[in-house]
């Protein structure tokens, strides 16, 4: 007597065909969730709407903003950061994010005079600025957990010397890569021309 079970082909349950419309909705939904997650927690694209960061960043440059690294380290002097409007800026009805360069760190004394920026009484050598600042500011001491930020286009930048300091929790991330225009694509400030004079 033969074993009937061994003579029949293996019968596997066939997967039920899914409606293409439902499959498309799932794919779009998953893509949207991933895109939102990446934009919210990892990185996002930003464009430069003004000339306040000339010559470093040009109007309409497109940048990738790193939103992760500041979870492991504090902003450093010279970093180009994107931040949400501070309380002072919100009172002036600003809603869009700003982009500026970190100049003053928590606890430092900052002063602008004679066309130079001074940190704790020592002048900075800033080879990235459009022109020397034609204003005086300070001396001020940067509060704890806050930063003083200035635009590289010092005389045409609405920055900390007008409205004050940026609290740490307002900083969204750091500009790391320019991806447009193609001819200037690459790392932002890969070798920043920032040195503190002795």
C-alpha positions as CSV (number, residue, x, y, z in Angstrom):
1,X,0.0,0.0,0.0
2,X,1.4,3.3,-1.0
3,X,1.4,6.5,1.1
4,X,-1.1,8.8,-0.7
5,X,0.3,11.8,1.1
6,X,3.7,11.3,-0.4
7,X,2.2,11.1,-3.9
8,X,0.4,14.4,-3.9
9,X,2.4,17.6,-4.6
10,X,2.9,19.9,-1.6
11,X,0.0,22.2,-1.3
12,X,0.9,25.6,0.1
13,X,-1.7,28.2,0.8
14,X,-1.6,30.8,-1.9
15,X,-1.1,34.4,-0.8
16,X,-4.1,36.5,-1.4
17,X,-3.6,39.1,-4.1
18,X,-3.7,42.6,-2.6
19,X,-5.6,45.4,-4.3
20,X,-3.1,47.5,-6.2
21,X,-4.8,50.7,-4.9
22,X,-4.3,49.5,-1.3
23,X,-0.7,48.5,-2.0
24,X,0.0,52.0,-3.5
25,X,-1.6,53.7,-0.4
26,X,0.6,51.6,1.9
27,X,3.8,52.5,-0.1
28,X,3.0,56.2,-0.1
29,X,2.1,56.1,3.6
30,X,5.3,54.4,4.5
31,X,7.4,56.7,2.4
32,X,5.7,59.7,4.0
33,X,6.4,58.4,7.5
34,X,10.0,57.7,6.7
35,X,10.5,61.1,5.1
36,X,8.8,62.8,8.1
37,X,11.0,60.9,10.5
38,X,14.2,61.7,8.7
39,X,13.2,65.4,8.4
40,X,12.2,65.6,12.0
41,X,15.0,63.8,13.6
42,X,18.0,63.3,11.3
43,X,18.4,65.9,8.5
44,X,16.5,68.3,6.4
45,X,17.0,70.5,3.4
46,X,17.0,74.3,3.7
47,X,17.5,77.1,1.3
48,X,19.1,80.5,1.8
49,X,16.6,83.3,1.3
50,X,18.8,86.4,2.0
51,X,22.3,87.7,1.7
52,X,23.0,87.8,5.5
53,X,25.6,85.0,5.2
54,X,27.5,86.3,2.2
55,X,30.1,85.4,1.0
56,X,29.9,82.0,2.7
57,X,26.3,81.2,1.6
58,X,24.7,82.7,-1.5
59,X,21.0,83.5,-1.9
60,X,19.1,80.4,-3.0
61,X,21.9,78.0,-1.9
62,X,20.4,74.6,-0.9
63,X,21.8,73.0,2.2
64,X,21.5,69.8,4.2
65,X,21.1,70.5,8.0
66,X,22.4,67.9,10.4
67,X,19.9,67.5,13.3
68,X,21.7,64.7,15.1
69,X,25.2,65.7,16.0
70,X,24.2,68.3,18.6
71,X,22.6,65.4,20.6
72,X,26.2,64.3,21.3
73,X,28.1,67.6,21.4
74,X,27.5,71.3,21.9
75,X,27.6,73.9,19.2
76,X,31.1,75.2,18.5
77,X,32.3,78.6,17.5
78,X,32.3,78.8,13.8
79,X,29.4,76.4,13.3
80,X,26.7,77.6,10.9
81,X,23.5,76.9,12.7
82,X,19.8,76.9,11.8
83,X,17.5,77.9,14.7
84,X,13.9,78.7,15.3
85,X,13.0,82.3,16.1
86,X,13.8,83.3,19.7
87,X,11.2,84.8,22.0
88,X,12.4,88.3,21.0
89,X,12.0,87.4,17.3
90,X,8.6,85.8,17.8
91,X,7.4,89.1,19.4
92,X,8.4,90.8,16.1
93,X,6.2,88.2,14.2
94,X,9.1,86.2,12.8
95,X,8.1,82.6,12.2
96,X,10.7,81.1,9.8
97,X,14.0,79.7,10.9
98,X,17.2,81.7,10.8
99,X,20.7,80.7,9.8
100,X,23.8,82.4,11.3
101,X,27.3,81.6,12.5
102,X,28.0,80.8,16.2
103,X,30.5,83.4,17.6
104,X,29.9,83.5,21.3
105,X,29.7,80.5,23.6
106,X,28.0,80.3,27.0
107,X,29.9,82.4,29.6
108,X,32.0,84.3,27.1
109,X,32.3,88.1,27.0
110,X,31.7,89.4,23.4
111,X,32.4,92.9,22.1
112,X,32.4,94.4,18.6
113,X,34.5,97.5,18.2
114,X,36.9,99.0,15.7
115,X,35.8,96.6,13.0
116,X,36.7,93.5,15.0
117,X,35.0,91.0,17.2
118,X,36.6,90.3,20.6
119,X,36.0,87.2,22.7
120,X,37.1,87.5,26.3
121,X,39.2,90.5,25.2
122,X,41.0,88.7,22.4
123,X,40.3,89.7,18.7
124,X,39.1,87.0,16.3
125,X,40.6,86.5,12.8
126,X,37.6,86.1,10.6
127,X,38.5,85.4,7.0
128,X,35.0,84.4,6.1
129,X,33.2,87.7,6.6
130,X,32.0,90.0,3.7
131,X,33.5,93.1,5.4
132,X,34.5,94.3,8.8
133,X,31.6,95.3,11.1
134,X,30.9,99.0,11.0
135,X,29.1,99.1,14.4
136,X,29.9,98.7,18.0
137,X,28.3,96.2,20.3
138,X,28.8,95.1,23.9
139,X,30.6,94.1,25.9
140,X,28.0,91.4,26.8
141,X,28.3,88.1,28.5
142,X,26.6,85.1,26.8
143,X,24.1,83.5,29.2
144,X,24.3,79.9,30.2
145,X,22.8,77.5,27.6
146,X,22.8,80.3,25.0
147,X,24.8,81.4,22.0
148,X,25.6,84.7,20.3
149,X,25.3,84.4,16.5
150,X,26.3,86.7,13.7
151,X,25.8,86.7,10.0
152,X,29.0,86.6,7.8
153,X,27.6,89.7,6.0
154,X,28.1,91.6,9.2
155,X,26.7,95.0,8.1
156,X,23.6,93.5,6.5
157,X,22.6,90.8,8.9
158,X,19.7,90.9,11.4
159,X,21.4,88.9,14.1
160,X,22.3,88.7,17.9
161,X,23.7,92.2,18.0
162,X,20.1,93.4,17.3
163,X,17.9,91.0,19.2
164,X,20.0,89.0,21.7
165,X,21.0,85.4,22.3
166,X,19.8,82.1,20.9
167,X,18.8,79.6,23.6
168,X,20.2,76.1,23.0
169,X,16.8,74.5,22.7
170,X,16.0,76.8,19.7
171,X,18.9,75.4,17.6
172,X,17.6,73.0,15.0
173,X,20.9,71.8,13.6
174,X,24.1,72.6,11.8
175,X,24.6,73.3,8.1
176,X,26.9,70.6,6.7
177,X,26.5,70.2,3.0
178,X,25.6,72.5,0.1
179,X,23.9,70.4,-2.6
180,X,22.8,73.3,-4.9
181,X,24.0,74.9,-7.1
182,X,25.9,71.9,-8.5
183,X,29.0,73.9,-9.3
184,X,29.4,74.9,-5.6
185,X,28.2,71.6,-4.1
186,X,30.2,70.2,-1.2
187,X,30.8,70.4,2.5
188,X,29.9,73.7,4.2
189,X,32.9,75.0,6.1
190,X,34.9,71.9,5.6
191,X,38.0,73.8,6.7
192,X,36.6,77.0,8.4
193,X,38.9,80.0,8.1
194,X,38.4,80.7,11.8
195,X,41.3,81.2,14.1
196,X,41.6,83.0,17.4
197,X,44.5,85.4,17.4
198,X,47.0,85.2,20.3
